[in-house]
Amino acid sequence: MQALRGLLRKEWYHVLRDRRTLAVVLLMPVLQVVLFGFAIRTDVKDVRLALVVPRPDVATRELAARFEATDLFRVVRVLPNTAPLQPLFARGTIQQAVVFDADFGERMARGLPARIQLITDAAEPNTGTAMQAYASALVQEYEREQRARAGAVRILPQTRMRFNPTRESSNLFVPGLMAFVLTILASLMTAISLSREKEMGTMEVLLVSPLRPLDIIAGKVAPYLVLGFASVVLVLVEARLVFRVPLRGSPTLLLAEGVLYILASLALGILIAARTSSQRVAMTAAIAGTMLPNVMLSGFIFPIESMPVPLRVISHVVPARWFVEVARGIMLKGVGLEVLWQETAALAAITLVLLAASVRSFHIRLE
């Protein structure tokens, strides 16, 4: 019994002495509850909507007011024709469009079937299906009210799903899985590998060698960079051959964006390894700092628009958010750098900041 008490005191001493490990272990459940509690939202709201009204009249204004009055939709454009819709959908400025026929109000007044078209971005099939259902329900409710008030009124909605007309879930998940796989390979494996070398003492030998910290980092991450690039190629091949995910944009641009994301993930793994005291802490911190945000706050599974404002703000510093948007834009929408330059610039800025922080951390260690 005395030996057991001595062992327990020893273990508690080691646990309490390693304050970083203790902090990470205590904060992990809190972080998980916050992320899962607020980020897991299947409801859809704040849909960016465009209204195409060739000839405004009483009926089109009444139905447009219905869309504007609900918190499900946010009217961002009112257009006279459908010509601007393609670039607006490609840039993600709008998620849905309601297109009225030129004689919509006239046909309703004469008791003839009035046509309306509902066009939805289905790059995220679950979100697209929900948006389509909400818009259709609102049109049907307006039709019932008009029929009860004016008699023979009929509205014929035509639905169209853009970018993913078959609503295949693989078209949603495969681009996001690219970011998930690269995170495991780059951030997690790099953090574990470098922290293991620190525990074994080999990293200290390198730090006192003539090699500069930047040289050490380049030598350590070069194999993972090559493996990450190979993983991007393999995932693209698998996506096309196995899951039939379209690749409508430039493969070269997608590979270049993949390399940029790999660099960001590698830099984050290096930073975690440099700032943690043991392999165990590095693994826990890598999971908390990369895996959870990349899954929950990247739009990989749950739409960012449905999250609370604080989480939407935090998602801007998650590299996977920008890479997932780029991958879906290139693969599903076929857009290029002229549309994705903002996402690319954000990913590049995050990469540069993480690289600078990781190099500085090695300078601190060397001092």
N, C-alpha and C positions, 0 to 999 in steps of 0.2 A: 504493500500500500504506500509506503514511504517512497519507493522507487517510482510508482505511478504519479504521485503528487509532484515529485521532482521533474518528471517528464512533462507533465502538464504545464508547470511553471516555465519550463524551458521553451515549450512551443508557444505559449502566450507571449513570452518575452520576444521571440523572433517575429511573431505576427504584429505585435504592437510597435516594435522597433522599425519595421518596414512600413513607414507611413504612407508611401505612395501606393503600395499594394493594398493597404487597408482602405485608403480613400477610394481606389478604383473598385474594390469589392463592394464597398458600401454604396457607392454611387450607381453601380451598374443596375440594380433592381429599380431604383428611382428613375433612371434614364429610360429603361425599358418600358416602365408603366406609362411615363409621359408620352413617349413616341408611339407606343401601340394604342394608348387611349385616345390620342388626338389625331394621329395620322391615319388610322384605319377608319376610313369613311367611304361607304359605298353609295351614299347619296350624292346627287349631282345638283349643283346650284351655281349661280353667277355665270350662266352660259353666255358667251359672247355672241351676240346675234346681229345679223344684218337684215334689213328690210328692203326689198326691191319693190318699189311702188311706181310703175310707169305712169299711172294716171290717178292721182289722189282723189278720193271721193269720200262720202260719208262712211260707207262700209269698210273701206281699207283703213280709214282713220280709227274707226271703232275697234277693229280687230288688232291693229297695231297698238292701240292703247291697252288692250288686254295683255299683250306681251310685255309692255313697259311697266304695267302695274304689279306684276308678280315678281317675287325675289328670285325666281328660278332663272330669269333671263335678264341680260343687260344689253340693251340696244346700243351698239357702237357705231353702226353705219346705217344711213338711210340713202338708198341709191335709186336712180331713175331707170337703170337697166342692169343686166347681169354681167356686163363686160368686166367690171373690177373684181368679180367674185373669185376667179381663179388665183390671182396673186394674194388676195386677202386670206384665202384658205391655206395657200402654200406657206405664208409667213406665220400662220397661227393667229392672225389678228382676229379672225372670227372662227367660231366652231359650228355655227349653223346659220342658214339663210332661209328666209321666208319670201318666196317670190309670188307676187300677185299677178294675175293676168291683167292685161290692159283694160278689159271690159268686165272686171270682177264685180264692181258695184252695179253696173248696168244690168248684168245678167241676174244678180240677186233681186233687183227691183222688179224685173220682169218675170220672176219665178222660174228662171232657167238655171240649170246646174252651173255654178261658178267654180272655176278651177284655181287651185293654189298649189304651189310646189314647196315641199320641205326638203332642203338639202342639208345633210349632216356630215361632219367630219367623223369618220368611223375608224380612224387610225387606232383609237382606243375603243374596241368594239362594245364593251360593256357600257362605257360612258356614252357612246354614240347611240346605242339602242335606247338608253334611258332618255337622252335628249329628244330622240325621235318620238318616243312615247309621250313625253310631257307636251311637246308641241302639238301632236295629233289630238291629245285629250283637250287641250285648250281650244283648238279649232272646232272640235265636236261640241264642246260646251257652248261656244258662241252660236253654232248652227242650231242647237236645240232651243236656245233662247230666242233666236230670230224666227224659228218656225212657230214657236208658241205665240209670238207677237204678231207676225205678218202672214202666217199660213205657209204656203208651199215655198220653202227655202231649202236649197240643197247645195252643199259645198263638196267638191270632189278634190280631196288632197292627193297629190302624187308625191311619193317619197323617193329619195335618192341618197345613197350612202357613198361618200367620197373616200378614195384611197384604200378602202378595205370593204368592198361591196359584199363579200361573202361573210364578213364579220368573223374571220378566223382568229381565234385567240392566240395562235402561234405568231401571227403578225404583230401582236402586241408584246408578247413575252420574249421572243427571241432577241430583238434589239436590246432589251433590258438585260437579258441574260449575258450578253457580251460584256457589259459593265460589271456584272456580278462576278463572272469568271475571272476577268482581268484584275478585279480587286483582290480576290483570293490569291492569285498568282503573284501580283506585284506588291501590294501593301502588306498583306498578312505574312507571306513567306519571307519577304525582305526584313520585316521587323523581327520575326523569329530567328532568322539566320544571323543577322547582325548582333542581336542581343545574346545569342548563344556564344558567338565569338568573344563578346565582352566578358561573359562569365568564365570562359576558358582562358582568357588573358591574351589571346592572339591579336585582338583589336588594339590593345595597349602597345604591343610591339610595333604595329603598323603606324600608330600615332606618333611614336618617337623616331620613326624612320625618316629619311630625306623626302619621302613622298608628301605632297601637299594634301590637305583634306579633300580638295576637289578631285585629285588623282585617285585617292582611296575610294571615294564615292563612285567615280566612273568605273573603276575596276570591279567594285562589288556589284553594281547594278547592271553592268553590260550583259551578263548571261540572262538575267531576268527580262531585260528589254528584248533580247532576241526571242526568248521563249514566249513573251507576251505577243510579239508580232506574229509569231507562228500560230499562236492560239487564235488571234483575230482572223487569220486566213482560214484556219480549220473551221471556226464557227461559221464564217460566211459560206464556206463550201457546204457544211452540214445544213445550214439554214435553207440553201437553195435546193439541195438534192433530197433532203429528208422531209423538211417541213414546207417546202414550196413557198417560202417567203420571198416576195418580189425584191429585186434590186433595181429600182428604176433610175437611180442616180449614178454618180461616178464611183466605181470601186476604188480608184486611186485616192479620191478625196476621203472616202470612208477609212481606208487604211492609214492615211496621214492623220486623220482625227483620232484613230485608235492609238497610234504612236504617241500623240500628245496626251491622251488620257493615261496611257501606261506610264509616261514620265511623271505625271501628277501623282499617280498611285505609288510609284517607286519613291518619290520624294517624301510622301506622307509616311511610308513605311520606315524610311531612314530617320525621319524626324522622331517618330515614336521610339525607335531603337536607341537613338541618341539621348532621349529624355527619360528613359525608364532604367530601372536598376537591375532588372533580372528578366530572364526569358518568360517567366510566368506573368510578370506585370506587362511585358510587351505584348504578349498574346491577348491578355484581357483588354488592354488599351486599344489594340488593333481591331478587335471585334467591336468594342464600343465606339471607336472613332471612325471606322470604315464600313463594317458590315451592316450595322443597324441603320446609319444614315443613308447608305446607298440603297438599301432595300425599301426603307420607309419614306424617305424624303426626296427621292429622285424621280417620282412619277412612274417608276418601273411597274408597280402594281396598283397603287392608289393615286387618283388624280390630285395634283397639287392644288387645283382651284377649289377643291372641297375642304382643304385643311384650314385651320385657324390662321390668322394673319401672322402671329409670331413664328409658326413653323414654316409658313411660306417665305418669310424673310430669311430664316436660317437656311432654307434649301438653296439660297443663292450662293452659299459658300461650299456646297456639296458638289464635287467635280462630276459625280455620276449624273446629276440632274442635267447638266449641259450636254454630256456625251449621249445620254438617252435621247434627248431632243434632236441632236445631230443625226444619230443613227436612224431614228424613225423618219426624219425628214429626208434623208438620202435614200433609204430603202423603200419607204412606202409612198412618199410624195414626189420623189425624183428631183428635189430642189438642189441647188448648188451653193457655193460660197456667197453668192450675191444675196441669198436669203438667210443663210446660216452664219453670217459674219459676226453677229452679236454673240451668239452662243460660242463660236470659236474664240472670239476675243476674251470672253469671260473665262473659258477653260484655259487659255494661254496665260491669262493674268494669275489665276489660281496656281498654275504650274510654276510660274516664275517665283511667286511668293513662297511656295513650299520648298522649291529648290534652294532659294536664298536662306530660308530658315534652317534647312537641313545642313547646309555648308557651314553656317554660323554655329550650329550646335557642335559640329566637329571641331571648329576653332576653339570653342569654349572648353571642350574636353582636352584639347592639346595644351591649352594654357594651364 
